[in-house]
Amino acid sequence: MIFDVEEKDGKVFVFVDIPYKREIEDSPITGARIRMTTEDVVARLAEEKVSHGKAVQEANLFNWREYSRKGTWIFEKKSLDKSSEKVILIKEEKPAPKKRESRAKKKTSK
């Protein structure tokens, strides 16, 4: 199996080519069916310690069809958010709430 990883233009490109499985028993190239999905590619990238973000392009590969043996996955490159300037955070103090004046009760005289 070919599993190539390239990083360019802020993206991670993964090129995969799995071997073809022949159904004929007399063939020297017989084997089990293989299916490769995005979860498999993410697991393989974790094994190789390649940091990546969300998948931009995905593929599903099967080795029992010739046209579906090759595929390309494209992931965003994981970047750390670093600001160019130092940011100083100051906690704002809220002014004390105003006390409400009590109303004078009107006295009624009879």
Helices and strands as residue ranges (DSSP letters): E 2-8, E 11-17, E 35-36, H 38-47, E 55-57, E 61-62, G 66-68, E 70-76
